[in-house]
Amino acid sequence: MDETYYRPSDLSRFGEIGEEAPDLAKKFFDWYGAVFEEGALTTREKSLIALAVSHAIQCPYCIDAYTSESLKNGADPEQMTEAVHVAAAIRGGASLVHGVQMRNHAARLGM
């Protein structure tokens, strides 16, 4: 097997990140867990948001985790795909809207 940077099995080792800084890791994991508890948003909605963000930031570990979580929390592949398209549209729009900055800068340069 070829060695790659991304190894799906590493996701289960996430907790190891706290071995050298246990107090900080505990604070992070406590907060992280609280974020995903049912609140104004359902756990299903939060899973779909996390899945979309995972694609926007291109984190393969997050994509794996929140694909599983979305399915576990009752989302179906159609909803998950739509969430990914929302993320892609926002990411694409964010790139395009910066074209205004380019136009402003070119105008300042007299072009």
BELGIZI-V7507 format. One record per residue. N is the residue number from 0. RES is the residue in one letter. PHI is phi in radians with two decimals (* if undefined). OMEGA is omega as a letter, one per 20 degrees, with the letter a starting at -180 (* if undefined). NEAR is the number of other ideal C-beta (glycine too) atoms within 8 Angstrom. Layout:
n:N res:RES phi:PHI omega:OMEGA near:NEAR
n:N res:RES phi:PHI omega:OMEGA near:NEAR
//
This chain:
n:0 res:M phi:* omega:r near:2
n:1 res:D phi:-1.28 omega:r near:3
n:2 res:E phi:-1.36 omega:r near:3
n:3 res:T phi:-2.23 omega:r near:5
n:4 res:Y phi:-1.14 omega:a near:3
n:5 res:Y phi:-1.58 omega:r near:7
n:6 res:R phi:-2.17 omega:a near:6
n:7 res:P phi:-0.87 omega:a near:8
n:8 res:S phi:-1.14 omega:r near:6
n:9 res:D phi:-1.20 omega:a near:9
n:10 res:L phi:-1.00 omega:a near:9
n:11 res:S phi:-1.23 omega:r near:5
n:12 res:R phi:-1.71 omega:a near:7
n:13 res:F phi:-0.89 omega:a near:8
n:14 res:G phi:-1.05 omega:r near:7
n:15 res:E phi:-1.10 omega:a near:6
n:16 res:I phi:-1.07 omega:a near:6
n:17 res:G phi:-1.61 omega:a near:12
n:18 res:E phi:-1.07 omega:a near:7
n:19 res:E phi:-1.62 omega:a near:4
n:20 res:A phi:-2.49 omega:a near:7
n:21 res:P phi:-1.08 omega:a near:8
n:22 res:D phi:-1.15 omega:r near:6
n:23 res:L phi:-1.18 omega:r near:8
n:24 res:A phi:-1.09 omega:r near:12
n:25 res:K phi:-1.05 omega:r near:9
n:26 res:K phi:-1.05 omega:r near:8
n:27 res:F phi:-1.08 omega:a near:9
n:28 res:F phi:-1.17 omega:r near:10
n:29 res:D phi:-1.11 omega:r near:8
n:30 res:W phi:-1.10 omega:a near:8
n:31 res:Y phi:-1.00 omega:r near:8
n:32 res:G phi:-1.09 omega:r near:8
n:33 res:A phi:-1.13 omega:r near:7
n:34 res:V phi:-1.01 omega:a near:7
n:35 res:F phi:-1.61 omega:r near:9
n:36 res:E phi:-1.27 omega:r near:7
n:37 res:E phi:-0.99 omega:r near:5
n:38 res:G phi:-2.68 omega:r near:4
n:39 res:A phi:-1.10 omega:r near:2
n:40 res:L phi:-1.87 omega:r near:8
n:41 res:T phi:-1.31 omega:r near:7
n:42 res:T phi:-1.10 omega:r near:10
n:43 res:R phi:-1.12 omega:r near:10
n:44 res:E phi:-1.10 omega:r near:8
n:45 res:K phi:-1.12 omega:r near:11
n:46 res:S phi:-1.11 omega:r near:15
n:47 res:L phi:-1.16 omega:r near:13
n:48 res:I phi:-1.08 omega:r near:10
n:49 res:A phi:-1.07 omega:r near:14
n:50 res:L phi:-1.11 omega:r near:17
n:51 res:A phi:-1.10 omega:r near:12
n:52 res:V phi:-1.10 omega:r near:10
n:53 res:S phi:-0.99 omega:r near:13
n:54 res:H phi:-1.26 omega:a near:11
n:55 res:A phi:-1.12 omega:r near:10
n:56 res:I phi:-1.60 omega:r near:7
n:57 res:Q phi:1.00 omega:r near:6
n:58 res:C phi:-1.75 omega:a near:7
n:59 res:P phi:-1.08 omega:r near:8
n:60 res:Y phi:-1.15 omega:r near:11
n:61 res:C phi:-1.15 omega:r near:11
n:62 res:I phi:-1.06 omega:r near:11
n:63 res:D phi:-1.07 omega:a near:10
n:64 res:A phi:-1.10 omega:a near:11
n:65 res:Y phi:-1.52 omega:r near:12
n:66 res:T phi:-1.19 omega:r near:10
n:67 res:S phi:-1.08 omega:a near:8
n:68 res:E phi:-1.11 omega:r near:11
n:69 res:S phi:-1.07 omega:r near:16
n:70 res:L phi:-1.10 omega:a near:9
n:71 res:K phi:-1.07 omega:a near:7
n:72 res:N phi:-1.60 omega:r near:10
n:73 res:G phi:1.72 omega:r near:5
n:74 res:A phi:-1.36 omega:r near:12
n:75 res:D phi:-1.95 omega:a near:7
n:76 res:P phi:-0.99 omega:r near:5
n:77 res:E phi:-1.13 omega:r near:6
n:78 res:Q phi:-1.14 omega:a near:10
n:79 res:M phi:-1.12 omega:r near:14
n:80 res:T phi:-1.12 omega:r near:8
n:81 res:E phi:-1.10 omega:r near:8
n:82 res:A phi:-1.06 omega:r near:14
n:83 res:V phi:-1.14 omega:r near:11
n:84 res:H phi:-1.13 omega:r near:8
n:85 res:V phi:-1.06 omega:r near:9
n:86 res:A phi:-1.06 omega:a near:12
n:87 res:A phi:-1.12 omega:r near:10
n:88 res:A phi:-1.14 omega:r near:8
n:89 res:I phi:-1.16 omega:r near:9
n:90 res:R phi:-1.11 omega:r near:9
n:91 res:G phi:-1.14 omega:r near:8
n:92 res:G phi:-1.10 omega:r near:8
n:93 res:A phi:-1.11 omega:r near:8
n:94 res:S phi:-1.17 omega:a near:7
n:95 res:L phi:-1.18 omega:a near:7
n:96 res:V phi:-1.13 omega:r near:7
n:97 res:H phi:-1.20 omega:r near:8
n:98 res:G phi:-1.07 omega:r near:7
n:99 res:V phi:-1.13 omega:r near:7
n:100 res:Q phi:-1.07 omega:r near:7
n:101 res:M phi:-1.06 omega:a near:8
n:102 res:R phi:-1.13 omega:r near:8
n:103 res:N phi:-1.07 omega:a near:8
n:104 res:H phi:-1.15 omega:r near:8
n:105 res:A phi:-1.07 omega:r near:8
n:106 res:A phi:-1.14 omega:r near:8
n:107 res:R phi:-1.08 omega:r near:6
n:108 res:L phi:-1.41 omega:r near:6
n:109 res:G phi:1.37 omega:a near:4
n:110 res:M phi:-1.70 omega:* near:4
//
